[in-house]
Amino acid sequence: ILRRGARRDPFLMGRLMDKVPLKAKLAIGFGALLLIFAVSAVLTARWFRDLNTFATKVDEGSQKLELARAIEAAAMKESSGIRGFLLFDQESMLDQLKEGKQEYRQSADGIREKLQTEEGKRLFAEIERLHKSSVEYLDQEVVLQRAGKAKEARHLLATASTPVSVDLAKATDQFVAYEQKAKQQVLD
């Protein structure tokens, strides 16, 4: 339509559109509108998918933190149960010890399912190692107390069980700090 070197007519497009039939103009207009809607729908779907992924990551991080705190509470319940048993020599105090073990198991299973990073797995493995050691000491204390060796049971509590409990609390705090940092990175 335009020759080389010819001046461009700013109204050329308007004159060309004058020659296009009305049905074609409508088809072009509605086609452009449908294209805009399709692109908007794709972008919206992608945005919702990303938002859902983000929300899932934040929720899992919050659940891991909650379960880690439940592990701390379970360890305290175990400790309270054994101390009560050693002080009062009442079998009913061991119910707290059993409840603590069960709560630990449930919380640990929940965390184990959600662990994704190697560092998180490493920190949690340390919690599990320390808890296993703690439970072994607690079981030994129960056996000693039932055998009438209360002094040895209390000595084991003071020299072995309590330091492991302190280390377990520190390991749990490290895990919580790591998970809080990971959760904050997702939020940022």
C-alpha positions as a LaTeX table, in Angstrom:
\begin{tabular}{lrrr}
\hline
Residue & $x$ (\AA) & $y$ (\AA) & $z$ (\AA) \\
\hline
Ile1 & 0.00 & 0.00 & 0.00 \\
Leu2 & 2.82 & 2.37 & 0.83 \\
Arg3 & 5.63 & 2.91 & $-1.55$ \\
Arg4 & 9.13 & 3.49 & $-0.43$ \\
Gly5 & 9.79 & 7.08 & 0.42 \\
Ala6 & 6.09 & 7.95 & 0.36 \\
Arg7 & 4.71 & 10.02 & 3.15 \\
Arg8 & 2.77 & 8.13 & 5.74 \\
Asp9 & $-0.80$ & 9.11 & 6.10 \\
Pro10 & $-1.82$ & 9.22 & 9.81 \\
Phe11 & $-5.41$ & 8.48 & 8.82 \\
Leu12 & $-4.53$ & 5.50 & 6.61 \\
Met13 & $-5.62$ & 2.97 & 9.21 \\
Gly14 & $-8.92$ & 4.75 & 9.62 \\
Arg15 & $-9.53$ & 4.68 & 5.87 \\
Leu16 & $-8.60$ & 1.01 & 5.73 \\
Met17 & $-11.04$ & 0.21 & 8.53 \\
Asp18 & $-13.76$ & 2.06 & 6.63 \\
Lys19 & $-13.48$ & $-0.60$ & 3.94 \\
Val20 & $-13.75$ & $-3.54$ & 6.42 \\
Pro21 & $-17.29$ & $-4.91$ & 6.79 \\
Leu22 & $-19.09$ & $-4.48$ & 10.13 \\
Lys23 & $-19.09$ & $-8.24$ & 10.85 \\
Ala24 & $-15.32$ & $-8.36$ & 10.51 \\
Lys25 & $-14.91$ & $-5.35$ & 12.81 \\
Leu26 & $-17.13$ & $-7.01$ & 15.41 \\
Ala27 & $-15.21$ & $-10.27$ & 15.08 \\
Ile28 & $-11.88$ & $-8.46$ & 15.57 \\
Gly29 & $-13.23$ & $-6.54$ & 18.59 \\
Phe30 & $-14.76$ & $-9.57$ & 20.29 \\
Gly31 & $-11.69$ & $-11.65$ & 19.45 \\
Ala32 & $-9.46$ & $-9.09$ & 21.12 \\
Leu33 & $-11.80$ & $-9.01$ & 24.13 \\
Leu34 & $-11.76$ & $-12.82$ & 24.40 \\
Leu35 & $-7.97$ & $-12.80$ & 24.16 \\
Ile36 & $-7.79$ & $-10.27$ & 27.01 \\
Phe37 & $-10.15$ & $-12.40$ & 29.14 \\
Ala38 & $-8.16$ & $-15.56$ & 28.40 \\
Val39 & $-4.86$ & $-13.93$ & 29.38 \\
Ser40 & $-6.47$ & $-12.51$ & 32.53 \\
Ala41 & $-7.87$ & $-15.92$ & 33.45 \\
Val42 & $-4.49$ & $-17.62$ & 33.00 \\
Leu43 & $-2.71$ & $-14.96$ & 35.07 \\
Thr44 & $-5.34$ & $-15.15$ & 37.80 \\
Ala45 & $-5.14$ & $-18.94$ & 37.93 \\
Arg46 & $-1.34$ & $-18.76$ & 38.21 \\
Trp47 & $-1.62$ & $-16.14$ & 40.96 \\
Phe48 & $-4.08$ & $-18.27$ & 42.96 \\
Arg49 & $-1.85$ & $-21.34$ & 42.56 \\
Asp50 & 1.16 & $-19.37$ & 43.86 \\
Leu51 & $-0.92$ & $-17.98$ & 46.71 \\
Asn52 & $-2.09$ & $-21.48$ & 47.64 \\
Thr53 & 1.50 & $-22.78$ & 47.61 \\
Phe54 & 2.60 & $-19.87$ & 49.78 \\
Ala55 & $-0.25$ & $-20.44$ & 52.25 \\
Thr56 & 0.55 & $-24.16$ & 52.42 \\
Lys57 & 4.21 & $-23.50$ & 53.22 \\
Val58 & 3.32 & $-21.01$ & 55.95 \\
Asp59 & 0.75 & $-23.41$ & 57.42 \\
Glu60 & 3.19 & $-26.32$ & 57.47 \\
Gly61 & 5.81 & $-24.13$ & 59.13 \\
Ser62 & 3.32 & $-23.09$ & 61.80 \\
Gln63 & 2.29 & $-26.70$ & 62.38 \\
Lys64 & 5.92 & $-27.79$ & 62.83 \\
Leu65 & 6.46 & $-25.02$ & 65.37 \\
Glu66 & 3.32 & $-25.99$ & 67.25 \\
Leu67 & 4.33 & $-29.67$ & 67.27 \\
Ala68 & 7.85 & $-28.78$ & 68.46 \\
Arg69 & 6.35 & $-26.92$ & 71.40 \\
Ala70 & 4.12 & $-29.95$ & 72.05 \\
Ile71 & 7.29 & $-32.06$ & 72.23 \\
Glu72 & 8.66 & $-29.71$ & 74.88 \\
Ala73 & 5.44 & $-30.01$ & 76.86 \\
Ala74 & 5.51 & $-33.81$ & 76.53 \\
Ala75 & 9.09 & $-33.93$ & 77.83 \\
Met76 & 8.08 & $-31.75$ & 80.78 \\
Lys77 & 5.15 & $-34.05$ & 81.49 \\
Glu78 & 7.49 & $-37.06$ & 81.43 \\
Ser79 & 9.88 & $-35.31$ & 83.80 \\
Ser80 & 7.07 & $-34.30$ & 86.12 \\
Gly81 & 5.73 & $-37.84$ & 86.19 \\
Ile82 & 9.08 & $-39.42$ & 87.07 \\
Arg83 & 9.85 & $-36.80$ & 89.72 \\
Gly84 & 6.46 & $-37.34$ & 91.33 \\
Phe85 & 6.96 & $-41.09$ & 91.27 \\
Leu86 & 10.40 & $-40.81$ & 92.84 \\
Leu87 & 9.23 & $-38.38$ & 95.53 \\
Phe88 & 5.94 & $-39.99$ & 96.51 \\
Asp89 & 6.51 & $-43.59$ & 95.37 \\
Gln90 & 3.01 & $-43.69$ & 93.90 \\
Glu91 & 2.40 & $-45.68$ & 90.72 \\
Ser92 & $-0.35$ & $-43.24$ & 89.70 \\
Met93 & 2.35 & $-40.61$ & 89.04 \\
Leu94 & 3.60 & $-42.79$ & 86.21 \\
Asp95 & 0.42 & $-41.98$ & 84.28 \\
Gln96 & 1.94 & $-38.60$ & 83.48 \\
Leu97 & 5.07 & $-40.33$ & 82.25 \\
Lys98 & 3.00 & $-42.55$ & 79.95 \\
Glu99 & 0.95 & $-39.61$ & 78.70 \\
Gly100 & 4.11 & $-37.65$ & 78.01 \\
Lys101 & 5.56 & $-40.54$ & 75.98 \\
Gln102 & 2.36 & $-40.84$ & 73.97 \\
Glu103 & 2.15 & $-37.09$ & 73.32 \\
Tyr104 & 5.80 & $-37.06$ & 72.26 \\
Arg105 & 5.18 & $-39.91$ & 69.81 \\
Gln106 & 2.18 & $-38.15$ & 68.25 \\
Ser107 & 4.00 & $-34.83$ & 67.92 \\
Ala108 & 7.17 & $-36.44$ & 66.58 \\
Asp109 & 5.20 & $-38.37$ & 63.96 \\
Gly110 & 3.52 & $-35.14$ & 62.86 \\
Ile111 & 6.82 & $-33.29$ & 62.53 \\
Arg112 & 8.54 & $-36.18$ & 60.75 \\
Glu113 & 5.90 & $-36.06$ & 57.99 \\
Lys114 & 6.51 & $-32.36$ & 57.40 \\
Leu115 & 10.31 & $-32.19$ & 57.42 \\
Gln116 & 11.71 & $-31.13$ & 54.06 \\
Thr117 & 15.18 & $-29.64$ & 54.54 \\
Glu118 & 18.31 & $-31.54$ & 55.49 \\
Glu119 & 19.04 & $-29.10$ & 58.31 \\
Gly120 & 15.53 & $-29.56$ & 59.73 \\
Lys121 & 15.92 & $-33.33$ & 59.52 \\
Arg122 & 19.33 & $-33.14$ & 61.22 \\
Leu123 & 18.03 & $-30.97$ & 64.07 \\
Phe124 & 15.01 & $-33.19$ & 64.58 \\
Ala125 & 17.18 & $-36.34$ & 64.56 \\
Glu126 & 19.10 & $-34.79$ & 67.47 \\
Ile127 & 15.82 & $-34.23$ & 69.34 \\
Glu128 & 14.84 & $-37.85$ & 68.76 \\
Arg129 & 18.26 & $-39.13$ & 69.87 \\
Leu130 & 18.13 & $-37.10$ & 73.08 \\
His131 & 14.54 & $-38.09$ & 73.81 \\
Lys132 & 15.36 & $-41.78$ & 73.34 \\
Ser133 & 18.25 & $-41.40$ & 75.78 \\
Ser134 & 16.01 & $-39.54$ & 78.23 \\
Val135 & 13.34 & $-42.23$ & 78.11 \\
Glu136 & 15.95 & $-44.94$ & 78.73 \\
Tyr137 & 17.08 & $-43.11$ & 81.87 \\
Leu138 & 13.48 & $-42.60$ & 82.99 \\
Asp139 & 12.74 & $-46.30$ & 82.57 \\
Gln140 & 15.87 & $-47.18$ & 84.58 \\
Glu141 & 14.74 & $-44.82$ & 87.34 \\
Val142 & 11.34 & $-46.54$ & 87.48 \\
Val143 & 13.00 & $-49.96$ & 87.73 \\
Leu144 & 15.31 & $-48.76$ & 90.49 \\
Gln145 & 12.46 & $-47.15$ & 92.46 \\
Arg146 & 10.33 & $-50.30$ & 92.21 \\
Ala147 & 13.31 & $-52.39$ & 93.37 \\
Gly148 & 13.50 & $-50.26$ & 96.51 \\
Lys149 & 16.61 & $-48.40$ & 95.39 \\
Ala150 & 15.18 & $-44.89$ & 95.67 \\
Lys151 & 18.54 & $-43.30$ & 96.41 \\
Glu152 & 20.10 & $-44.76$ & 93.24 \\
Ala153 & 17.06 & $-43.71$ & 91.22 \\
Arg154 & 17.32 & $-40.12$ & 92.46 \\
His155 & 21.07 & $-40.14$ & 91.82 \\
Leu156 & 20.47 & $-41.30$ & 88.23 \\
Leu157 & 17.88 & $-38.54$ & 87.86 \\
Ala158 & 20.31 & $-35.89$ & 89.06 \\
Thr159 & 23.42 & $-37.05$ & 87.24 \\
Ala160 & 22.16 & $-38.46$ & 83.95 \\
Ser161 & 18.49 & $-37.81$ & 83.27 \\
Thr162 & 18.36 & $-34.11$ & 84.11 \\
Pro163 & 21.36 & $-33.11$ & 81.94 \\
Val164 & 19.84 & $-35.01$ & 79.01 \\
Ser165 & 16.54 & $-33.21$ & 79.60 \\
Val166 & 18.36 & $-29.86$ & 79.53 \\
Asp167 & 20.08 & $-30.84$ & 76.26 \\
Leu168 & 16.71 & $-31.94$ & 74.85 \\
Ala169 & 15.22 & $-28.54$ & 75.65 \\
Lys170 & 18.18 & $-26.82$ & 73.96 \\
Ala171 & 17.88 & $-29.02$ & 70.87 \\
Thr172 & 14.15 & $-28.29$ & 70.67 \\
Asp173 & 14.86 & $-24.56$ & 70.95 \\
Gln174 & 17.40 & $-24.83$ & 68.10 \\
Phe175 & 14.85 & $-26.66$ & 65.95 \\
Val176 & 12.20 & $-24.03$ & 66.72 \\
Ala177 & 14.63 & $-21.20$ & 65.91 \\
Tyr178 & 15.52 & $-22.84$ & 62.59 \\
Glu179 & 11.88 & $-23.39$ & 61.66 \\
Gln180 & 10.96 & $-19.82$ & 62.61 \\
Lys181 & 13.76 & $-18.54$ & 60.40 \\
Ala182 & 12.60 & $-20.78$ & 57.52 \\
Lys183 & 9.01 & $-19.59$ & 57.98 \\
Gln184 & 10.15 & $-15.95$ & 57.96 \\
Gln185 & 12.06 & $-16.54$ & 54.71 \\
Val186 & 8.85 & $-17.80$ & 53.12 \\
Leu187 & 7.02 & $-14.71$ & 54.32 \\
Asp188 & 9.71 & $-12.38$ & 52.96 \\
\hline
\end{tabular}
